[in-house]
């Protein structure tokens, strides 16, 4: 190694250490001037010797890279959202669910502050920062690596020992003092102040010029590692391990032996949270033991082993101007309160959902009332009460509409359902455009170059009346339209053509069958393999599919029993859309385990738990989270949960090893 290369590497290591001491430990050992001089020396050497360039050099933190379009990339492991609780009773219910699943095992909890920022997943490979991706929809997000590298509390290289490749999860935040300083500077320069730290932090990640991001006092607080062979056995140990690697992990986390200790932690921080240097809206309570976390697993959206406890929301008092009604893509009617604008939790609130007729009657809310508004979960405004002392004397109860506000069709309300519906699904304009917007959305057909405004324009111009019409659009139809230039038309038509390769389960989701979300669509696609088999399925047959209840089955039968919907499906098939699982997806799928239910518990040698569960489902079996009389087998690995073993033995359920399971799925 040459003398120059040695000097460059030594400077990089020294500057990273000073960054860590200043931004993570808050205990600098050199002055800002000395730091700047060393940085200038490094930048000069790197410019003179580009052969020693390194994308993770401390000199890269000043930014400069410009990103015109943020690439969408899949997460190695999904980023789940958390279930929320607002009371001790809801936490007790959660603890009860854990006990029912795990039995009488000792469960302790790690409590951490819920940081109010922009979620981020950062991948490290061989100790170096590889990429940073926003949460997005949880399955995929935007690559914001260039911007994240400018945040000085995020290590570009890790300290000590670390796994070969893993993701670290956390929140990009804007500390309160930094936010206040930014707003002072904006006001002094004649600009409007930013509304709140969270939105400002999130918006910063999507700035195209990373040098502008570098100027903002962003910080990053980390709370989890995700990957294989992490070398830790508990959440609390994981936090300590992350600190050793150089990550900024607040020291507010506490290990609690029971729910009483959890509640004491919550009560303390509900009172003292405003003393923190960053905004927080609650506490995240996690099962501490990672093995128990693994046993509990996930629902379609959230981990069963974690719960967010939200502090009481900020409230505001304002006046209800009038109630309007929105029509969703499924025909559901949602009443909306239109309010005098009021500042609430850093944003101006003008509208709030009233949910349904029952909610209006429960609140006895009337036009002209003064109402209390809060942000449910700090995100969606809702009305919690009416200030009756301010009610006008001549006010009258609010009558709920009888007809659709868009097409005039009489509304219906099915037994057991809270919402009213417009049944005119083929002639009601918002339902038509709403279904098409759902069809083109990222998680469905993901048609590039098309958004809600384009759908509305095409519908108003009479070019599309349903999603099948998208595949009949021609260049000469589109070019005369407003905002439709040659390039945008080409992009749109290319996006429509590319969507014919979207796999069957996403096409099924895109059809917009009521109650058929992404997870249900995957289960139906796996169970029936193609659209013809699904269209031929009856109610009884459908309810035999894992997690398909009577309500979903009735909706599927009703959808395919509608001649208009079937005609649209046949048109889509003729245009080349995928209406069966691909050969690659079908490969390895059998009915060897049809009608059998499995519970997976423990740590395995050949397959990881997710792969084992996939093998069960690929061979027609059902995976359950807890042992019951309906369980056929428990597949047991090392450190199997003792409560599951006891339950299986008491019910006479067979317990098999990983190797015995693999023998079960060997084809004759």
N, C-alpha and C positions, 0 to 999 in steps of 0.2 A: 504494500500500500504506500502510495506517495505521501510526501509531507503535506501537500495541499489537501489531499483527500482526508488525511488524518485530522487536519485542522478543521475542515468543514464538518466532519462527523462529531468532533469534540464540541464545536460551537452549537451544533444542533441539539446534542444531548444536554448541554448546559442551559440553553434557552428553554428547552422543554421543561427542565427541572424548575427554572425560575417561573415559568408559566404556571406550573402545578402549585408551587408555593404561594404565588400571588392569588390565583383565581380559585383554587380548590381549598388550600389550607388557610388562606387569608393571613399569611405570615411571611411577607417578602424579606429577603436578606440582602438585596441590592436596590439602589435607587432606580427610578424610571429612566433617568438619564443614562446610567450605566447599561441598563437593559437595551435602550435604543441604540447605543454605540455598538454593542455586541451584535445586534440585529443588522445594523448597517454593514458591519464587517462581513457577516455571513452573506448578505445579499450581494455584496461586491464580489466575493469569492465565487459565488454560484453563477453570477453573470459572466465572469471571466472563464469559468470552467463548467460549461453546460453538460459535459460528459458525466458529471457527478450529480446531475439533477435528481430530485426525489419528490414525488407528489405529496409526501407527508412531511416535508421540511417545515419547521416553524415559520419560515419566510412566506409560506403559502397562506398563512392566516390573515394577511392583509387583504386578501381577495384579489379580484381583477378578472376572474373568469366570468363570461357573460353567457347565460343560458336562455336561448330564445324560446325553447319548448321543453318543459320538464317531462322526461321519459317516465312512463308508467311501468313499474316493475312489480312482480309478485313477491310477497314476503316468504322467506324460507319457512316460517311458522306463522300462522294467522295471528293477528292482533285482536283479541277479543275485547268487547266492552264489559263493564261491570254492572251487576244488578245493584240497585240503590235501595237503601233503607233510611227511614226518617225517625225511627223510634226504637226504644229498648225492646218492645214487643216484637218488632220485625227482626231484630237481631236474634232474639230467642227462638223465633220460628226457623231462622236459618240454622242456628245451632241444632235445633231439633231434627232438621232434615239431614244434617251431617251424622247425627247419632243413629238415625234410622238406616242410613246407608252403611255406616262403619261399625255399628254396634257400640258396646261400652268400652271404647278405647280412650285412653287419655289424649285429649286434643288441646294443645296450647296454640296461642295466636300471636302473630306479629302485627303490630299496629303502626301504620305509617301515615304521614300527612298526605292528603290528596292534593297534589300540586295542580294549580289552575293554569295550564299552558297548552302547548301544541304537542301532541303525542309524536314520538319519533322512535324509530328502530334503527340502530347503528350496527353494522356488521364488521367484525374484526377477524382478520385471517392472519395467522402467524404473528399475532401481536400488533398488526398495523391496521389502521382504519381503512376499510375497503369501500364501504358505501353507507349512505344514510337515506332512509326512506320514510316519508310521512305515513301516518296511519291509513289514509285513504278510506276504503270501504272495509278495511280489516284483512282483506285477502291480497290486495295490491294497493300500492301507493305511488307517490311521485318521488323520483330520485332527486334529492336536494343536497347531494354530497358537497358540492363546491361551496354552498352557503353554510353548511354545518361546520365545515373545516375552519371557518372564521371565528367560531365560538371558542374562546380560549380555555374554558374549563373542560372542554372535551379533549381527551388525550388522542394525539395522532399515533402514538406508540404506547404500548402498555408496559407497566412495571412488573418485575418479578415473574412468577409462573402464571400461565394462562392456557385455556383450551386451544386447540389448533384453529378452530373456527366456531364462532358463536355470535348471537345477537345480544345487544344490551338494549333494554327498553327504558324510556324515561320521558320527561316533558321538557320542551324548550320553553323557558319562561323569560319574562322581563321583570327583574326585581323592581320593587316599588320605587326606590330612590332613582334608579335609572330611568324609569317611566316618567317620574316627575321632572327630571332634568330634561328629557327629550321634549316634554310639553312646554317647559319654560322657554326653551330655545325656539320652539315653533311659534309661540305667542309673541316673543320678542321680534321674530322675523315677519310677523303679520299673517301667519298661517293658523288654521284652526287646530286646536289640540286634538290628540288622539283620544278615543272614548274610553278604552280600558286596556290593561296590560296584556290580557289573554289574546284578544283579537290582533293587537299590534305585533305580538310575538309570532302568531300564526301567519299574518301577512308578510312579515319579514322573511320567512322561509321561502316565499314565492317571488321575491324580488329577483329580477333578471340579472342585475349587476351585483356580484358577490362583494365588491368593494363597498357598496352601500350597506350591505348586511354587516360587514366588519365594523362599520362605524357605530352600530347600535349595541347597547350594553346587554346583549342577550346572555343568558346563562342556561345550563342544562343540569337538571337534577335526575339522577338515575334510580331505578327501583327494582330491576330484575335482569337476570341473564336467561337466555333461552338457547338450548342446543343440547348436544350429547356430551357425556363424560365431563360434566362441569366441575366435579370434584367437591361438591358440597351436598349436605343432606337436609338442610333446613333453610327457610327463607331468611332467618336472622343471620345465620352463618353466611348466606349468599351476600347480604349487604356488607358484611365485614370484608369478605373476599374481594368485592368490587372496589372497596376503598383501597385495599392493598394494591390493586392493579392501577390505581390512579384516577378512578372515577369519582365524581362529586356526589356523595350520598349523604344527605342530611343526617345529623345525629339525633334527630327527634324520635326515631323509631324506638319502640319498646316491645319486649317480649312479655306477653301476659299469659298467666297460667289458667285463667278462667274468664267467664263473661263479666264477673264483678270487676276484675282488674281492667278489662277492656272498657267498661263503662266509666271507670275513674279516669282513664286516659282521655276518653271522648269529652267528659265534662271539663277537664282541665283545659283542653285545647279549644273548646267552644268559647271559653272565657278569655284565653290568652293568645288566640290565633293572630290577632292584629299586631302582636309584638314581633311576628316573623318578618324577615326581609322580603318575602314574596307572598303573593296571594294564595289562599287555600280555601276551598269550599267544603271541606270535610276530612274524614279519615278513612283509609282503606284497611280493613281487617282481613288478614289472610291466615288460613291454617298454616302453622309454621313448618310442620314435617312435610318434606317434599314427596316422600313415599305416599303419605295419605293424600296429598294433592293429586298425585298421579292416579290413585285409586278412585277419587271422587270424579275426576275428569271434567268434561265440559257439557253444557247444553249447546244448542245450535248457535247461541250468541255469547254466552258468558261462562266463566269458570264457576264450578259449584263450590270451590274452596275459597272464594273471596267475596267480600261484600263491601260496598262503599256506603259509609254512613254520612249523610249530608247534613250539614249544619242548617239551622233555620234560615230560610231565604229572606232576603231583604224585601220589604213591602213598600208600596206607594199607593197613595189615594188619588183617584182621578175620576172623571165623569164619563159615563157611557153615553155616547152620541146616538148610536143606533145599532141594531143587530142585522147583519146580512147573512146570506147562506151560500156556502160553497158546495159544488157538486164534484165529487171525486171520480176517478176513472172507473170505479166499480159501481157508481151510482149512489154511493153513500153521501148523505147530506150532513154537512157540518156547520152549525151556527157559529158565527164569528162576532165578537164584540168589537165594535169600532169605537176607540177611546180618544179623549183629548190627550195629545202627546204628553208623556211624562217620562222623566229620567229615572231609570231603574237599573241598578247594578252595572252602571257604566254605558248603558245603551238607551236610546229613545224608543219607548214602547207606544205603539199606536193601535195595535190589535191584539186580541187574546182569544183563544179557543173557548167555546162554551160546550163543546163535545156533543150534546144531544138534548132532546126535549126534556128528559128527566132532570138533567143538570140545571136547566133554566128554571124548572118548577121548584127544584130543591133550594136554589138560591133565591127564588122569587125575584129575579132580576128584571128591571123595567127600564124603558128608555128614559134617560134623564137622571137615573140613579148615580150617586157617588159610590164607587166600588174600590175595594182593595185588590191590588194586582201584585202578584209575585211571580218569580221565575221558577217554575217547577224544575228541580234539578239544575237550577241556574241557567237554563237554556230557553225553554218554551214558556212564554208568559201565560199565566192563568189567573182567573178571578176567584178569590177565596171567600169573599163576603161582601155584603151590601151595607153601607152606613145608613141605617134606617132613619137616623135623626136628621139627615139631609134630604130625605125623599120629598119631592114636590107633592103637595096635597092632592092634585088632580091626577096623579099617576094611576094607570090601570095595568092589570096583569098582562104579560106578553103572550099573545096568541101564536102558536106554532104554525108555520105555513102548511097548507094542505096539498099544494101543487109544486112541481119542480120549478125553481126560479128561472131556469134556462129554457125549458121546452114546454112547460105548462102541464105535463103529465101528472095525474094524481099520484101522490106518494104512497108507498106501502111500508109497513113495519112488520117483519116476520116475528112470530112468537119466539120469545126468549132472547131477542136482540134489542140492543139499546138504540140503534140508529134507524132513521127512516131512509128509504131508498127510492130512487127514480127507476122504474122498471124499463124505461125506454132506452135500452142499452145500444140500439143500433141507430137511433135518431137524435139523441141528446148530444149537442156539440161538445161540452166539456168531457163527456165520457168517451166520445170518439177520439178527440185529440189526446186525452189522458192515456188511453190504451196504447195509442201509437207512440207517445212519449215513453211509456213504460217499455214498449217493444224495442225501441232504439237505444235504451239506456245502457250504461257501461256493463252492468252485471247481467244484462240480457243479451241482445244482439250486438251491442257495442258498435253502432254504426258511426264511424268517424265523419266529421264534417256536417253533422246534423244535430240540432238542439231544439228546445221547446219553441223558440221563435220561428224556426224554419217549418216545424210541423204545423203551427198555427197558420203561417202564410200559405202553405200548400193546401191545407184544408179549406181556408177561406176562398182560395182561387179555384176550388173544385177539382184539384188534381188528385187528392187522396180522400177516400171516405173510410178506409180501414187500413190496417197494416199490410195487407196483401197488395194494395195498390202501390206501395213503395217500389215494388219490383217491376212496375210498368212505366216508371218515370223515364223520360227521354231528354236528351240535351236540349232539343228545340222547345220542349215544354218549359224548361227552367230558365233559360237565358233571358227571356223577356221580363222576368220577375224582378222586383226591387231587391237590391243588395245581392243579386245573383250574377257575379262576374264569371268569366271563363274558368278561372282557377278554382273558385269555390264550387262551381257546378261539377267540374271534373273530380274534385275531392269527394263530393257527395255521392256521385255515381260509383266511384271506386269503393267507397265505404259500403254501399249497398251490395255491390258485387262480392266484396270480401266476406260479408256476413253470411253468405250461403255455406261457409265452412265452419260456422259456430256449432259446437257439439249439441247433440239431441237434448240433454238435460237443460241446457240454457235456452234452447228454442222452446221447450215445454214451459219453462218459467216465463219466457217472453210473451206467450199467448195470453197471459193475464187471467188465468182461471182463478176465481176467488178462492182464497185460503191456500193456494198452491204457491208457496214461497220457494226460495232456492233449495232449501233442505228437502222439502216435500217433493219438488221436481226431480231431484237426484234419486230419491228413493223410488219414485214411480218409474223413472227411466231404467233403473237397475232391475226393478221387479218385472217390467213388461217388455223391455228390450227395444220395442218399436211402437209407433203411434197406432198401428192397426190393432195390436193386442190390447193397448190401453183403451181405445175407443170401444172395443167389444166387451170390456170388463163391466160386470154388474156391481151393485152395491155390496153384496156379500163378499164377492171376490176381492174388491178393493179394500175392505176393512180388514182383510187378512194380512195386508202388507204392513210392515213395521211402522208404527206411529201414524197410520192413516185411520182416523176415526170416522164416525158416521157423517159428521158435518162436511169434512173434506170430500168423502166419497160421494155424497149427494151433489156437491158442487161440480165434481168432475163429470158425473153422469149427466147432470143438467147441461153442462157446457157442450159436451159432445152429442147430446140429444137435440141440440138446437140446429136446425138445417142451415141457418145463416153461418154459424160458427164452423160447421163441418165443411161448408163450401169454401170458407176462407182457408181452412187447413189444407184442403185439396189444392187450392191455388198455390199456396206456399210450397207444397210438395212439388208441384209442376215447375215452380221457379228454381228448384234445386236445393231447398233447405234440407238440413239433416233431420230426418224423422226416425232414425234408428241409431242404436249404439254402433260405433265404428268397430271394425274387425279388431283393432287394437284393444278397445274397451271390452269386447266380448271374449278376448283371449283369456283363458284361465277361469272364466265364469261357468259355474255348474250349479246343479240343484242337489248336490250331494248332501248338503246340510239343511235342505228344505224342511220347514216346520220345527226346527230345533232352535233353542235359545241358549246363548252362552254368556257367562260372566267371566271377565278376564281380570286376574288379580296377581300382583307381584311383578318381579323383574325377570326378564327372559334372556336367553343366551343367543338364540339364532335370529329372532325377529324382535323389533321393538313393539311396544303395545299397539301403536297405531297400525302398523303393518299387520299384526296378528288380527286385529279387529277387521281390517280390510279383507283379509283372507276369509274370515267367517262370512262377511257379507257377500263377497264375490262368489261364494259357494252356496248362496241361498239361505244362510243362517241369519239369526237376529242376535244383536249384541245388547244386553241389558246391563244396567249399572249396579243392580242389587240382586241378591239371591232370593228366589221365591219358589213356590211350588211349581211354577211354570218353567223353571230353569232346567235345561237338559244336562248341561255340563258346566262345571267351573274349571277353567284352564288356569292352573296354578303355577306361578314361578317362584323364584326365591323371595323371601320376605312377604309371603302372601298375608293379606290382612287377616288377623286371627278371628275377627268377628264373622267374616265371610266363610271361613273354614268351619266355625262352630255352627253357623246357620245351615250350611250345606250338609254337614253331617247329621244335624237334627232332622232335616227334611229328606234325607236319603238321596241327595243329589250327588251324582258321580263327580269326583275330583280327578282331573287328568293332567298329565304333564304336557309341556310344549311339544315334545316328541310324539306323544300319543295323539295329540291334536293333528300334527302334520301327517300322521298315518291315516287319520280319519278322512283327509281330503286327497289322499292319493287315488288317482283314477284307476279303475280296474283295468 
